[in-house]
Amino acid sequence: MRVTSWAARVAAAGSVAVVLAPLGYRIGAPLGLAFLLLAAGFLAAAVSGLLLVLRMVRRTGLGDREAAAALAAIVVVGAFPLAALLSGGGAPPIHDITTDTENPPAFVAAVPLNAPGRTDYDPAVAEQQRAAYPDLGPAMLPVPPAAAFDRALAVVDEMGWELLADDADALRIEATDRTFWFGFEDDVVVRVTADGGTGSRVDVRSLSRVGGGDLGVNARRVRAFVAALSEPE
């Protein structure tokens, strides 16, 4: 029983660490420290949780409220980071995704919000993106550019992004989205161009302000935006 009690306490401590890691980053803790706390907490919770399961299966801790509560905490707290890792485990180590790898939309308003050179597009990531996300492409709309711009601006609002700039003359929109868990700020630029006589092409680019990889977050954001924009009105 003492082993069960000890494992339950370690599991609870690990679960608390997993919760505190993103909260700490949001209030100013260094990202490296937050990731270290997250990894340590997740490992402690996982190992102690496995031990609790084994003990309970052997009926030494069956019905123990402390162990049951610790296991419940592990499941609840660990579900999101585990889901994020599983969903983005195969993503390439890139953080800049666009529907136009040959001529990506350029950031303007987001430039001073990023580290110097961060918003410059690196052509080296284009091949990795095409291999990982071959489905990504622009939205082709059967409406004039001005109407496409208005529709894109409405989708930005629907998706809850923070608007940075909307230039109707340049047909460019810039916005910032925040990830759910750590609250990472990612910048998005939308560019509308004429396509043929009456249609429009809408390209989008999503860039993480920090990190080398993004676990597929930017690709999912671009895909969701294009899908929402392409829905019939």
PyMOL commands that set and color helices and strands:
alter all, ss='L'
color gray80, all
select helices_A, chain A and resi 2-26+31-57+65-88+111-113+124-132+145-158+217-230
alter helices_A, ss='H'
color red, helices_A
select strands_A, chain A and resi 96-98+139-141+162-167+172-178+185-195+199-208
alter strands_A, ss='S'
color yellow, strands_A
deselect
rebuild
show_as cartoon
